[in-house]
């Protein structure tokens, strides 16, 4: 059975109080993500109820196995069911859950998440009656089968994408109606059985047990291990598991999923910096497989939710005393906050944010000094593309910029090429179809990242910004032919080894090595000098 030290409740009212968990709740025991979820609930932000299995369960094979035992998590599940008035696996009032990872330190996108756990053939009808939205339910079910197949069963996601492609015929999946999504779901269920050797689990408790196990096992994934190595993080930190009631960004035109920063993580400008996808779930934004809108579209279409998000962002900064990177869902116009963490930022943004927050009274002089102590004048210099001959600059393409600066290098399409050219002393621009964290090792060897799809806030873009790599995402005009290792953009076909320039300041791509100049941020340096002399 769970004890106070290894199971926590968030947003469950009196049940959480009965656990008397406040004395043991820390980022080390709950994981950073869940601990901040608890803190958001405590400052009355709208947080879906959750239970958390502590990092203790990631210690070894024996503890990981015990986390999958229903006896371990039944008390937490009961608290969720009592809070929501729904039951996992109930054919009339089914409860659906998300299962998320969360280490004591932020490791964006390095471990696994499963959504919509609890949907099965027996609960579909009840979910449709509850929501009145058959499209939502069949979309959520096909997502669960596809993700479960990839994360739990270890199947190649391409086999499920192929089933999607048969029905979409090149259309956006959000344009499919419920009957088409039902067809996709049933095809994916058949594919799961054929490729895995046994059917998709129809028992929601079995789904939950296997999802918890997969999230814990993802601590040992290649990309998570590589991230810890690069960032010099100990392997014994472990991850917690957060099991949370689902909210649905894919519920229609007044719904969506987003990721945002309370300030611009590239420049430090004090305004919300948000990527948002209508009628989508959170993984669509952070996976790097979809391009997203900026905040203007959300503000126009969902003004009430946008105002609520602005108020939430201000409250987060006051409470945490730093710029935050947050995830959220809007369901039928209502905002829900899903996580928050200290946002990764460029050196220029780090300086401006610390100085602005000091001026705004959000942090002390000592805190501002501590946050800027390691920033040298050289680190704050930003490269800028300029014309070499006085003629107007002519980019061959445009994309969304996730990180400022300029990178010049040879095109490389995979990790092996990036490593080989780095060993030969050549700078490399990694070119990929999607902005995915599985490219962590390749990105470490590159000076920049260019992707055909993806959002500025996708996990791979966040990691690129943290590593100081120029990152342009969502270049939809670019076509890739990986069979002959070439790309076409702006009427020009380029091959692996050709040189391009990524301008992260303007979001533009240039053929060859563009001329650059160094911009010294005089105003920022002057403010930093005043801080050091204060």
N, C-alpha and C positions, 0 to 999 in steps of 0.2 A: 504493500500500500504506500501511497505518497505521504510524505510528511511535510511539515512546515518548511523544511529546509530545501525541498526539491520540487515543490509545486506551488505556483503563484496564480492568483486570479487578478484580472484587470476588468474593470467596468461591471462587476457582478454584485455591487451593492453590499448588502449585509453578509452575503456568503464570503466575500473577501475579508470583511472585518472579522468574521469568526475564525479565519485562519490566522489572524494576528501576525500578518506577514511583514509588517512595516520594518521591524528590526532586522530582518534578514535580507530584505530586498536591496540588491546592489547590482551594478552592471556586471560584476564578476559572476554572480550567481544566476541572474536572470538573462544575461546577455544584454548587450548595449541597446539593441533594437527594442526588446521587450521592456527594459527598464525605462526607456524614454516613452514608451507607450503608456506605462503606468504613470509617469510624470505628467503626460498630456491629459490623462483621465483626471488626475488630481487638480489640474487647473481648469477643469470643466470644458475641455475641448471635446467635440463629438467623436468618440472612439468606440468602435464595435467591441463588444465583450470578448474576452479571451482567457484561456488558461495557458500557463507556461511551464514546460518541463525544464528544469535547471541545467546548467552546463555540467553538472555532476554526471548526467547520463551519457556524456560523450567521452568519459574517462577511458573506457576500454571496451572490449567486445562484450563482456558480461553485463556491464551497465547499459550498453546500447541495446542489448537484447531485452533487458528488463523494461526499457522505455516502451517497447512494442507490446508488452503485456497489458491487456485491458485493466487489470487490477491497479496498475500504476496510474492510469489517467481517468478512470471512471469518476473519481470525486470531482475532477475538473470538468468533465463532460456534463455531469449532473448539474453543476453550478451554471453552466452555459444554458442547458435545457430549461432550468427553472427561471433563469433571467429572461430568456427569449420566448418561452411558451411554445417551443418546438422540440421535436425529438429526432435524434439521428436515426435514419432508417424508417421513420414513421411514414406510411403511405399516404396519410391525410395531411399532416403538418410537418413535413421533413425539414430538418435543420441541415444546412450546408456549411462547410467549414473550409478555411484556408489553413495550410500548414507551412510555416515559414521558419527559416534558420535565423540565427542571431548570435554572433560571437561577442565577447566582452569588448572587442574593438571593431570599428567599422571595416568590413571587407566587402565592398559593393559588388554584388552579382557573382560572388565566388562560390556560393552554395545554392542549394535548390529550394524551390517553392512549388507547392501544388495548390491549386484552387478548385473549388466546387466539389470537394470531397463530400460524399453522401448521396450524390445522384446515381441512380441505377434504374433499371427497368421498372422496379416497383414504386419508386418515388417520383418518377416523371409526372404522372397524372396529378398527384397531390400538389406538386410544385406549380404546375400550370394553373390549378384551381386557386392556389394561394396568391399567385402573382397576376393572373389574368393575362399572361404574356408568354404564349407558347414559343415565340422566337427566342426570347431570353433563355428559356429552359433548355431547348435543344442546342442552342449555341454553347451554353455552359456545360452540357453533357458531352458534346463532341470535344470541347477543350479539355475536360477531365480525362477522357479516354486517350487523347493524343499526348497530353503531358504525362499521364501515368505510364503510358507505354514507353516514353523516352526516359523518364527519371527513375521509375521503379523497375520496369521490365528490361531497361537497357536497349530498347529498340531504336533503330535509326529513324529520326523524325521525318526523313524524306519520304518514308513509305506512307505516312499519314498525310503529308502535304500533297502527295500524288493523288490521294482520294479527294482532297479538297479541290485540286486543280481540275479533276474530271467534272466537277459540278460548277465551279466558278466560271470556267471558260475565259479566264483573264479578267473577270470582274473583281472588284473589291469584295472581300468576304462579308463586309457589313451590309452589302446589298442583297444577300441571300435571304429568302423568306424562310418561315419555320419549316415548311415541307422540304425544302432543299437542305436545310440544316439537319433535319431528321434523316434524310437520305445519307448525308455525309456521316452522321453519327453511326448509323447502322453499318455502313461500309467500314468505318474505322474499328467497330467492334469485331467484325468478321476478320479484318486484317490483323488485329491484336491476337485473336485466337489462332489464326494460321501461322503467324510469325513467332508467337511465344509458346505454342504448344498446348496452351490451356486458356480458357476464356477470361475475359476481364472480370475481376471480382465484383459480384453483385451484392455482397454483404458490406454495407457502409462501415461497420466496425472493422472488418478486414481491410478495407481501403484505408481507414485512419491508421491502423497499426502499421501497415506497409509504408504509408506516407511518412510517418514519424521515423521509421527505420531508415528510409531513403534520405531524409534530410540529415540525420545524424551521420550516415555514411558519406555524405557529400563533403564532410570536413576533410576527408582524405582524398578528395578528387585532385587531379593533376593541377587544375587551375588554382584551387585553394592552396595547395602546397607551394606552388610557384609564387603566389601572392605573398604568402608568409615569408618565403625565402627572400624575396626582393625587399620587403618591408621589415625584415629582421624581427618577425613576430614568433614567439615560442609556439611549438606544436601542441603543448599541453593546455592551451587556453580553452579549447573546446567550444562547441556551439550549443546554445539552448534551442528549444523548439517551441514556437508560439502557435497555438491552435486557436483560431479566431473565427467568429461568426462572419459569414460572407455578407458583403454588400456588393451591389451589382452595377458596375459602370456600363455594362452592355444591355441596359434595360430600355434603350431607345434614345430618341433625339435629345431628351432633357437629361441624359446621363453621360458619363464618360470617366476616364481615368487620367491622372496627371502626376507629374513630378515637377517640383519647383525649388527654387532657392529664394530666400528672403531678400537677397541682394544679388547683383550680377556677379557670378563667381569668376568671370574673366577680368572685369574692370573694377569691381567693387561699387559700381553705381547703386545708390540706395533706392532700388525699385524691384518689385517682384519679377522673377525670371522663370517663366513657366512653360513647360511643354504639355499639351493636352490633346487627347484623342477622344472624339465623341463616340458613343456607343461601343466602348471598348473596355477591356479589363487591364489591370495594371501591368501585367507582363508584356502586353503589346507595346507599352512605352519603353520599359527598361530593358527589354530583350535585345534591342538593336535591330529587330527585323522589320520595324515599321517606322515610317516618318510621321512626325507629329506637328500640330499647329503650335504657334506661339500663343501668348496669353490674350491677344486682342480678340481672337475668335471666341474664346471662352467668355470674355467680358461682354461681348456683344450678345451672345446667345443665352447666357446664364447669368444675368446681372446680380441676382440675389445670391447665388452660390459664389460668384466672384467677390462680392462685398464680404461675405462670410470668410472667404479665404484670405482676403487682405487683413481682416481683423484677427484671424488665427495667426497669420504670419507675424503681426506686430506683437501679439501675446507670446509667441514662441521666443522672439528675440528678447523680450523683457525678462522672461523666465530663465532662459538658458544663457543669456549674456553673450551670444555670439551669432553669426550668420548661420542659418539652418538650411539643410537640404531635406525636403519632406516629400512624402508620397500621400496622395489623397484620391478619393473616389467621390463622384457625384452620382447619386441614384435618384432619379425623378426630381431633380432640382435641389436635393438636399446634400450638404457637404458632410463627408466623413474623413477624419484624419487617420492614416494608417501607420505612419512612422515619421520620425524626425531624427536627425543627427547633425553634428557639426559639419558644415559643408566644405568640401575640398575647393581650393581656390588657387589662382595664380599668385606669384609674389606681389605683383602690382595691386591685385585685389586685396591681398592680406594687409598691405600697408594702408590702403584707403579705408577699408572696413574698420580697422582698429582705430584710426584717427577720427573717422566719422562717429563711431560709437562712443569714443571719449567725449567728443563735442556734444553729443546727444545725451550724455549723462548715463549711458547704459553700462559703461565699464569705468574702472578707476585708471588713474595715470599709471600706476604700477602694472596693471594688467595690460594696458596699451604698450608699455615699454617691453614687457615680456613677450608679447605677440609680434613685435617688430624687431627684437634684438638681433635675430639672425639674418635680417634682410640687408644685404650689402647694396651699395649704389649700382654695382654691376648687374645684380640680379633684377633690378628694377628697370634696366634699359630694355626697350622694346624695339625690335627690328620692324622696318616699314618698307614696302615695295615702292620703288620710284621708277620713272621712265629713264631708260639709258640714253635716249637720243632726243629727248624733248617732245616726242610724239605721244599722243594719248595711249595709255596702257590698254591692251586688248586681251582680256582673259578668255580662255577657251571654255570655262564653265564656272558655275556658282554652286554653293552649298551652304548649309547652316554651320556656323562656327561655334564649336564648343570650347575653344581655347585660343587666345590671341597669340600673336607672334608670326614669324615666317619660318617655314622649313623648306629646304631644297634637297632633293635626293633622287636616287634611281627608283623606278617602280619595282616593287616586289609583290608577288601574289601570295606567298605563304611563308611559314616560319623558317623552313629550310633555306630558302633563298635569302631571307633577311639575315639569318645568322651567317651564311657564307659571305655575303657582300660586306657585312660589318667586319668579319674577320679579315677581309681584304682591304679594309680601310675606307670603304665607300659608304656615305650616308644613304639611308633607304627610306622611301615613303611606302608604307604598307597600304595596299589597295585591296579592299574586300567588298563583298556584296553587302554584308551586314556588319553592324558594329557590335560584335559579340565578345564576351569576356573570355571565351575559349582561346582568343588570340593574345592572351596575356604575355606569353613568352615571346611571341613574334613582335609585339608592340614594344617590348623592352629593348629590342635590337633596332628599332626604327626611330627616325626623328619626327615622323608625322604619320597620321592615319587619314585616309580618304575612303568613304564608304558610299555605296549606291543608296542604301536605306539606313534608317536609324534616326534617333532623336538626339538633341544636344544633351539631354539628361539620361540617355541610356547608360547602363552600367559601364560599358566599355569607354564611352566618352568621359565619364567621371574619372575612371582610372587613368586615361590618357592625360587629362588635365592635372591630376595628382602627380604624374610622372614628368610634367612639363613638356608634353608632346603637343604640337599643333594638330588639331583634330577638326576635320570638315566632314559632316555627315549629311545623309539624305540628298546626295547629288543624283537626282532622279533622271537627269538627262544623260548620265553616263551609262553605257552598256558594256558589259564584260563578256569576254569569250575566254573562259579559263582553259578550254581545250587547247587553244593556240597561244594562251597567255598574253592576251591583248585587251585593250580597252579603247572605246571610241567615245569622244567627247568633243563637241563643238566642230564637228565635221573632220576631226583629226583622229587617225588611228595610231595608238601608241603601243609599244611592246615592252615586255619586262626588260629592264635595263635602261630604258629611256628616262631622261631627266625631266622632272616637273617641279613647280614651285607651288606650295600651299600658302596662301595669305590668310591667316586666321583673323586678321584685323577686319578685313572686308568680306571674308567668305568667298574668295575667288581662287581659281586655279589657272596657272600660267604654264605655257609650254617652255621647256628649258629652264635655265637658271636665271631668274630675274635679278635685277640690280636692287640692292637694299641699302638703307641708311639706318643708323641707330638714333632713336629718339630718347633723349634724356628727360625724365619727368621732373622738371625743375620745381614745379609747385609742390609735388609730393615730397621731394627731397627737402625742401624748405620746411614743410610741416613736420617731417621726421626730425630735422635738426632742432626745431623748437621743442619737440617732445623730449629729446635727450637732454636739453638744457634746462627744462622746466624744474 
